[in-house]
């Protein structure tokens, strides 16, 4: 009987051994080995980034992209400067076109600022400033509009008599706007208003453009054509309306 007990006890111990072995042995080890793939990939990536050769390749790629971006910006800037120079070379007539475009852009930017109604609660000064920019922008592009060219357009031509009457009314009530010098100070005033609102935004760009137009008008009012002056040619223009 005692031998049978020993055999049963040994059998019980033998039967419990696989359970203990399966619970504490290969289970966690296998799980750890399977789940370590993500960590291995991360470690491999970090090791690659620490490689001086890889770092040099990344630097060269970033430098190449930066050079391409700078070259594209340089080409675009050169083209814009060339087109701007063509209008400046035309004298007051060309400046009038640039001022018209600036007034139109100033109006649109001001309207976009007014559409942000929450802006009026958080920054009431800036909101009122946008309203002034809309008003001054409308005055500018209507004042600089070419009535003769408007008459040739099918849809816009019907507004040419009204625009012409508006221009005459402005010239009668604000004589300083009939001359380049007066317009120059007016555009400088608009520009200084716009650039005070923010530093990196569309309003700031519109302000710089208006200030540039104001400076060009003032230079031409003194008989200085910036385009011809830069080229070393003397071609003074008559300052008139």
Secondary structure, 3 states (H helix, E strand, C coil): CHHHHHHHHHHHHHHHHHHHHHHHHHHHHHHHHHHCHHHHHHHHHHHHHCCHHHHHHHHHHHHHHHHHHHHHHHHHHHHHHHHHHHHHHCCHHHHHHHHHHHHHHHHHHHHHHHHCHHHHHHCHHHHHHHHHHHHHHHHHHHHCCCHHHHHCCCCHHHHHHHHHHHHHHHHHHCHHHHCHHHHHHHHHHHHHHHHCCCCCCHHHHHHHHHHHHHHHHHHHHCCCCHHHHHCCCCCCCCCCC
